[in-house]
Amino acid sequence: MLHNKISTSLQVNRLSLEAQLLFTWLISHADDEGRLKGEPEYVKATVVPMKESWTFKDVAGYLDEIKEQGLIYYWQDSDRMVIQFVKWDEHQLIRSDRFKPSPLPPYQERQNNRTATNRQPTDNQPTAQAKVNEDSKKEVENSEANDVAGKSLKSIRTILNEKSFSSPIEIEVTNRHQEAAYYAWKTLEPDNKPALQTTYLNAVRKGLGADKIRQFVSEIKQDRTIKNPGKIFNKKVSDYCKLKEDDKS
């Protein structure tokens, strides 16, 4: 079942359009307990096999977006990645005579195994699950708040300076925000070498997160009348930063 609440979900609508598409298509591939294998290679081959322009890194980025909006659990279990829908039981009703148990481990059991030996909380202490949820929330907030571009900008500048303008640029990014900036440059202005630094990595330095970068790229790609995507991207970044400043004041 695909509930019509998905159309008005704030979590879903905060995703880039690509991540929204992947999220909805993932639902039809989940097993009866709302789980499926989560390796980006598997997801691309199984869920979006005809999206030829999507790389494995793209798929991994979209899955991270979906996870950070609290729509899926996405974790590594031994040597495999697992996806589980957070609100699966709220929207899916499967007849008992057709139900097939999942071969994949449940996320809740994973958390219980980690906390089983901990002291039981008192009435004034948070439960183990509440602690897990709070830690996850803080992890997301911290990842967005950090100055994510600083550590490897020097190495990126070195690569940019060493390569000729006609040569393809290959960089080793150190976080998903830089990866999103690199993806934006490769998608919108691959022939404009300086733009990687002056437009897209500069957006990261201004505090633009990976999710917002991918959202802007998606919006620009859909408008085929745009002739200067870098200029439009800069305008979107400027408007977004101004809006954030207005919210603070």
C-alpha positions as CSV (number, residue, x, y, z in Angstrom):
1,M,0.0,0.0,0.0
2,L,1.1,3.5,-0.8
3,H,-0.8,5.8,1.6
4,N,-2.0,9.2,0.3
5,K,-0.4,10.8,3.4
6,I,2.9,10.6,1.5
7,S,1.8,13.6,-0.5
8,T,1.7,15.9,2.5
9,S,4.5,14.4,4.5
10,L,7.0,17.0,5.6
11,Q,9.7,14.4,5.8
12,V,9.2,13.2,2.2
13,N,8.9,16.7,0.8
14,R,12.2,17.7,2.4
15,L,13.9,15.1,0.2
16,S,15.3,15.9,-3.2
17,L,13.1,14.8,-6.0
18,E,15.4,11.9,-6.8
19,A,15.3,10.7,-3.1
20,Q,11.5,11.1,-3.1
21,L,11.3,8.8,-6.2
22,L,13.7,6.3,-4.7
23,F,11.8,6.3,-1.4
24,T,8.4,5.5,-3.0
25,W,9.9,2.8,-5.3
26,L,11.7,1.2,-2.4
27,I,8.3,0.4,-0.8
28,S,7.3,-2.0,-3.5
29,H,10.5,-4.0,-3.1
30,A,10.4,-4.4,0.7
31,D,9.5,-7.8,2.2
32,D,6.5,-8.4,4.4
33,E,8.2,-6.9,7.4
34,G,9.3,-3.8,5.5
35,R,13.0,-4.7,5.0
36,L,15.3,-5.1,2.0
37,K,19.0,-5.3,1.3
38,G,20.6,-1.9,1.4
39,E,23.8,-2.1,-0.7
40,P,23.7,0.8,-3.2
41,E,24.6,-1.6,-5.9
42,Y,21.7,-3.9,-5.1
43,V,19.3,-1.0,-4.7
44,K,20.3,0.5,-8.1
45,A,20.0,-2.9,-9.9
46,T,16.7,-3.8,-8.3
47,V,14.8,-0.6,-7.6
48,V,16.0,1.8,-10.3
49,P,17.7,-0.3,-13.0
50,M,16.7,2.1,-15.8
51,K,18.1,5.2,-14.1
52,E,21.3,4.9,-16.0
53,S,22.6,8.3,-15.0
54,W,22.4,7.4,-11.3
55,T,25.7,6.2,-9.9
56,F,26.1,4.0,-6.9
57,K,27.3,7.1,-5.0
58,D,24.1,8.9,-6.1
59,V,22.0,6.0,-4.7
60,A,24.0,6.0,-1.5
61,G,23.4,9.7,-1.1
62,Y,19.7,9.4,-1.7
63,L,19.5,6.6,0.9
64,D,21.3,8.9,3.4
65,E,18.8,11.6,2.7
66,I,15.9,9.3,3.4
67,K,17.5,8.0,6.5
68,E,18.2,11.4,7.9
69,Q,14.5,12.4,7.5
70,G,13.7,9.4,9.7
71,L,11.8,7.5,7.0
72,I,14.0,4.4,7.1
73,Y,16.5,2.7,9.4
74,Y,19.6,2.1,7.4
75,W,22.5,0.2,9.0
76,Q,25.2,-2.4,8.5
77,D,24.7,-5.9,9.9
78,S,27.9,-7.9,9.7
79,D,28.9,-7.7,6.0
80,R,25.6,-6.4,4.6
81,M,23.5,-3.2,4.6
82,V,19.9,-3.4,5.6
83,I,17.0,-1.0,5.0
84,Q,13.8,-1.1,7.2
85,F,10.9,1.3,6.9
86,V,10.2,3.1,10.1
87,K,6.4,3.3,9.8
88,W,5.8,0.1,7.9
89,D,3.3,-1.4,10.3
90,E,1.2,1.8,10.3
91,H,0.6,1.7,6.6
92,Q,0.8,-2.0,5.6
93,L,-1.7,-4.8,6.5
94,I,-0.7,-8.2,5.2
95,R,-3.0,-11.2,5.6
96,S,-1.6,-13.8,8.0
97,D,-2.0,-16.6,5.5
98,R,0.2,-14.7,3.0
99,F,2.8,-13.3,5.5
100,K,6.4,-14.4,5.0
101,P,8.9,-13.6,7.8
102,S,11.8,-11.5,6.7
103,P,15.2,-13.2,6.2
104,L,16.8,-9.9,7.3
105,P,17.4,-8.8,10.9
106,P,15.0,-6.2,12.5
107,Y,16.4,-2.9,13.5
108,Q,14.6,-2.9,16.9
109,E,16.2,-6.2,17.8
110,R,19.6,-4.8,16.9
111,Q,19.1,-1.9,19.4
112,N,17.7,-4.2,22.1
113,N,20.8,-6.4,21.8
114,R,23.0,-3.4,22.3
115,T,21.2,-2.2,25.4
116,A,20.1,-5.5,27.0
117,T,22.9,-5.5,29.6
118,N,22.5,-1.9,30.6
119,R,20.9,-0.9,33.9
120,Q,17.2,-0.4,33.7
121,P,16.2,3.3,33.7
122,T,14.4,4.8,36.6
123,D,11.2,6.9,36.2
124,N,13.4,10.0,35.8
125,Q,15.7,8.5,33.2
126,P,15.2,8.2,29.5
127,T,14.5,4.8,28.1
128,A,17.1,3.1,25.9
129,Q,15.1,3.7,22.8
130,A,14.6,7.3,23.6
131,K,18.4,7.6,24.1
132,V,18.9,6.0,20.7
133,N,16.5,8.4,19.0
134,E,18.1,11.4,20.8
135,D,21.6,10.3,19.8
136,S,20.5,9.9,16.2
137,K,18.9,13.3,16.2
138,K,22.0,14.9,17.6
139,E,24.2,13.1,15.0
140,V,22.1,14.6,12.2
141,E,22.1,18.1,13.7
142,N,25.9,18.0,14.3
143,S,26.6,16.8,10.7
144,E,24.7,19.7,9.3
145,A,26.2,22.3,11.7
146,N,29.9,21.4,11.3
147,D,32.1,23.3,8.9
148,V,32.2,20.3,6.6
149,A,34.4,21.7,3.9
150,G,37.4,22.8,5.8
151,K,39.4,19.7,6.2
152,S,40.0,18.8,2.5
153,L,39.6,22.1,0.7
154,K,43.4,22.4,0.6
155,S,43.8,19.0,-1.2
156,I,41.0,19.9,-3.6
157,R,42.6,23.2,-4.4
158,T,45.8,21.3,-5.1
159,I,44.1,19.0,-7.5
160,L,42.3,21.8,-9.2
161,N,45.6,23.7,-9.7
162,E,47.5,20.6,-10.9
163,K,45.0,19.6,-13.6
164,S,44.7,21.4,-16.9
165,F,41.3,22.9,-17.8
166,S,40.7,20.3,-20.5
167,S,41.4,17.3,-18.2
168,P,38.7,15.5,-16.2
169,I,38.7,16.3,-12.5
170,E,38.6,13.4,-10.1
171,I,38.7,14.3,-6.4
172,E,38.5,12.3,-3.2
173,V,35.8,13.8,-1.1
174,T,35.8,13.3,2.7
175,N,32.1,13.8,3.5
176,R,28.7,13.7,1.9
177,H,28.4,17.5,1.6
178,Q,31.5,17.7,-0.5
179,E,30.3,14.7,-2.5
180,A,27.0,16.6,-3.2
181,A,29.0,19.7,-4.3
182,Y,31.1,17.5,-6.6
183,Y,27.9,15.8,-7.9
184,A,26.3,19.3,-8.5
185,W,29.3,20.5,-10.5
186,K,29.6,17.3,-12.6
187,T,25.8,17.5,-13.3
188,L,25.5,21.2,-14.1
189,E,28.8,22.6,-15.2
190,P,31.4,19.8,-15.8
191,D,33.2,22.0,-18.4
192,N,33.6,24.9,-16.1
193,K,36.5,23.8,-13.9
194,P,36.7,26.9,-11.6
195,A,33.0,26.5,-10.8
196,L,33.7,23.5,-8.6
197,Q,35.5,25.7,-6.2
198,T,33.8,29.1,-6.6
199,T,30.2,27.9,-6.9
200,Y,29.6,24.4,-5.4
201,L,32.3,24.0,-2.7
202,N,31.7,27.6,-1.8
203,A,28.0,26.7,-1.2
204,V,29.2,24.1,1.3
205,R,31.4,26.7,3.1
206,K,28.3,28.9,3.4
207,G,26.6,26.1,5.3
208,L,24.5,24.5,2.6
209,G,24.0,20.8,3.4
210,A,24.1,17.8,0.9
211,D,20.3,17.5,0.9
212,K,19.7,21.1,-0.1
213,I,22.4,21.0,-2.8
214,R,20.8,17.9,-4.4
215,Q,17.4,19.5,-4.2
216,F,18.7,22.6,-6.1
217,V,20.3,20.4,-8.7
218,S,17.1,18.5,-9.2
219,E,15.1,21.7,-9.6
220,I,17.6,23.1,-12.1
221,K,17.7,19.9,-14.1
222,Q,13.9,19.9,-14.5
223,D,13.9,23.4,-16.1
224,R,15.2,22.8,-19.6
225,T,15.0,26.5,-20.4
226,I,17.9,27.3,-18.1
227,K,21.0,28.2,-20.0
228,N,23.3,29.2,-17.1
229,P,22.8,26.6,-14.4
230,G,25.7,27.9,-12.3
231,K,24.1,31.3,-12.1
232,I,20.8,29.9,-11.1
233,F,22.4,27.7,-8.5
234,N,24.2,30.7,-7.0
235,K,20.9,32.6,-6.9
236,K,19.2,29.7,-5.1
237,V,22.1,29.5,-2.5
238,S,21.9,33.3,-2.0
239,D,18.1,33.2,-1.5
240,Y,18.4,30.3,0.9
241,C,21.1,31.9,3.0
242,K,19.2,35.1,3.2
243,L,16.1,33.3,4.3
244,K,18.0,31.6,7.1
245,E,19.4,34.9,8.2
246,D,15.9,36.4,8.2
247,D,14.6,33.5,10.3
248,K,17.3,34.2,12.9
249,S,16.5,37.9,13.2
